[in-house]
Amino acid sequence: MTRDFEQIWRFFKPIVEAGETYAFDREVTKKKAFDIWMTLPNQTYVYEKDGEILGSYYLKTNQSGGGSHVCNCGYMVSESARGQGVAAKMCEHSQQVARELGYLAMQFNFVVETNNGAIRLWKKLGFDIVGRLPKAFNHPKQGFVDALVMYKWLK
């Protein structure tokens, strides 16, 4: 797990520092990032090719109690692997794992509306936009933009 995070950190840090897609503290420490990505989720997975981790995602229960049948995932892909289908493969894998773990639905709580590539991909993979949070994200270049809630029933 720690060995994997050393490679994940190489793309996690620049993605978070850019501040364009995740609502994490842009000055996140390596220790805090490890907790966010590796400790808090139920499971964390990597997409590896030729010994190099090109992407990673976590899967966790979105809510407890009456909402515990819905999971949440977060995905990151290294800059060198973008446009190669890594995010699609990870999302498809995450849906399979979610079903195996007994989840009935998957929800993305906070998709920044300017993240057009992700929105296109999630829609292609069967996710619907079910909510819009007006001006919920402070984008470093575009100012306050909306965040979307996206959802897919897995059964």
N, C-alpha and C positions, 0 to 999 in steps of 0.2 A: 504493500500500500504506500509506504513512504517512498520507495523507489519510483513507483508510478507517479507520485505527486511531483517529484523533481522534474519530470518531463512535462507534466500538466502545467506546472508553474510557469514554464517558458512561454506558453501561450495565454494562460489565465491572466498573468500580470498585464501584458499589453492590452488585452481586451478590456479588462476592468479599468485600467488607467485611461483608455480612450473615452470611457464614460458614455458610449453611444448606445449600448444594448442592455446593460445590466444595472440594476439599482443597488449596486454594492458601493461602498466607500471607495472612491478612486485611489485613495492612498492606503488600500488594504495591505496589511502585513502578511507575510508568508504564513505565519502561524494562524492568523484569522482566516485566511483563504483555505488553509488545510481543514480547519473546522467546518467552514461553509460547504466545501466540496466533498470532503472525505469522511467527516465524523457525523454531521447532523443528518444526512440522508440515510434512508434504509440501505441503499446500495449505490455504489459508484462503479461505472464501467469505463473501459477505454477502448478506443479503436486503434489498433496497432498494425503496422505494416513494416516488414523487414526490421523488426526490433525497435521501431520508432513509434511513439504514441502521437497520432495525428489528430485525435479528438477524444473527448470524454463527455459523459453525461452522468447525472445523478437521477435517482428515482426515490421518491418519498411519498408518504401519505399526505394528501393535501390538507385534510381536516380530520379531527378525531370524531369519535361517536358516530352520529348519523351521517357524517360525510366521509367516513373512513373507507368507503368503496371507491373513492376517487383518488387517483395519484397525481403527482406533479413531477415534472422533469425539467432539468436545465441542461443545455447542450453548449459545448464550446468546441471549435475546430481551429487548429493551428493555421496561421496565415498561409503557409506553404501548401496546405491541403485543401484550401477553399476551391469550390467549383468542381470537385472531384467526386461528389456524391456521398461524402463522409457523413454529413448531417442527416441526409435521407436514410442512410443505412443505420445510423444510430437511432433515429426516431422509429424506424420499423422494428429494430431490435427491442427498443424500450417498450413498444406496444405488446410485443410477444411476451416479454418478461412480465409486464404488468398483468397480462391475462393469466400467466402461470402462477403469479402471486395472489390471484383472486380479485384483482381490481376490476371494476366494471366500466370505469371511465378514466380519461386522462384530461387534465385541465392545465393550461398555461395561464398563470395568473396575471402576467405583466409583460406583454409583448409590445415593445416600443413601436409605435406606428411608422417610424422612419426606417425600421428594419425590414425593408421590402422583400429582401431575399428570403428571410425566415417566414414572413407572412405568406408569400407565394408557396413556399414548400409545405408549410403546415396545412394550407388549404388543399394543395395537391394530395396530401396524405390523409385527407378526410376531416380535418378540423374545421369547425365553424367559429366565426366571430360571434360571441354571445353577449359581449359587453364592451363598453368603451368608457374609460376613465379620463374625462376631459383634463387636459393639461397636467397629468399626473407625473410626468417625467420631465426633468430639467435637462434637456439635451445641450451639450457644451457648445454646439454650433448653431442649433436652430431654436434654442430657447425652450419654452414650455410646449410640449407636444403630448398627444394622447397616448395612453397605454391601452392595449386590447386584452380582453379575456377570451381565450380560445379553448374549445372543448370538443371532445370526441367520445361518444359512447362506444365502448370496445366490444360489446357482445353482439 
